[in-house]
Amino acid sequence: MDFGLSEDQVLLKETIRRYVETECSTTRVRSIMESETGHDTALWKGLADLGVAGLLVPVEHGGAGLQLLDTALAAEELGRACTPGPFLACAMASAALLASDDADARARWLPRIAAGSVVATIAVCEGIGEWDAGAMRTRAHDGRLRGEKALVPYAAVADAILVAATDDAGPGLWLVERGAPGLTVTTVSGTDMTRRVATVALENVPAVKLAAGRRAADRARDVGLVLLAADASGGCRRCLDMTTQYSLTREQFGQPIGAFQAVKHQLADLAMELEPSVSLWWYAAHAHDEIPDQAERHAALAKAHLTDLYDRATRVATELHGGIGFTWEFDLHLWFRRAVFDRAFLGDAASHRLRAADLAGW
């Protein structure tokens, strides 16, 4: 039995890597993240033309019709390059639409998401880190929403916002279009400048109900957890590579610092942790499509482990670079900041380990 990637998956990774290496150097990353919106439409359209925006979208809606593992492989490469943009937001929104009850909404929005002509996002978080779709205080009544959502990715440029809320029938998912009356979007200054978030206030906003129950929001959450784990894996790899190269060129006491046992051990420890962790998010992505009864737990475990590792890797990398690692001019802080986002978004590692234990019946 072959547990490796297929030739098509390897080609997908290589194609995305070549594109971002050519079109998204750290100079461009800095330019985008320092812009007003943090979104470069030309870069996103280029990725969409490669098929990145529509990997999860079925062929009949203009997408590639691939599985979550393929999408996660793209996330790994985007994370490795610290690529700015609404990839995570659009992927989660696509997953929610695919799990919804509204065929008309899928037909209307999925082709445009796949083409990169619209940005869609999903709004779940409320208050200080409440991500449970069954505990939302945002209310729906007579086709209108009232409430406030926090940490909504790319809401400021989104054409469609999928909102988790409750009505008299319980939890559900509603779609709000850009410019709807009563909708207020306030950009939040976050640590990770490559992925913008906003607060969304809903004051009697007209909305279309897409799905009853919490399945659509939960499926989108699990997709997000796996993609964050893959992003963290790519970021870890880049930090390890950068630090290894630096340790071979930076000299102290007449020799490269990589010759010192303390440096060797820290880099070896990171490599030893990173290599086996890849299979964790690969399996979580596979379970999402092929083993649904295991999907939720494995998505939680992958997110918890990989984002913890990413946080540790960026800290070790920064320390081994010495003073230069703490400067704005040096690129390492781009990944350090991204690690902070990956660790916090959709819930921290501790909360997901508790969820995984509950789901296992422990």
Buried (B, 14 or more C-beta within 10 A) or exposed (E): EEEEBEEEBEEBBEBBBEBBEEBBEEEBBBEBBEEEEBBBEEBBBBBBEBBBBBBBBBEEBBBBBBBBBBBBBBBBBBBBBBBBBBBBBBBBBBBBBBBBBBEEBBEBBBBBBBBBBBBBBBBBBBEEBBBBBEEBEBBBEEEBBBBBBBBBBBBBBBBBBBBBBBBEEEBBBBBBBBEBEBBEBEBEEBEBBBBBBBBBBBEEBBBBBBBBBBBBBBBBBBBBBBBBBBBBBBBBBBBBEBBBEBBEEBEEEEEBBBBBEEBEEBBEEBBEBBEEBBEBBBBBBBBBBEEEEBBBBBBBBBBBBBBBBBBBBBBBBBEBBEEEBEEEEBBBBBBBBBBBBBBBBBBBBEBBBBBBEEBEEE
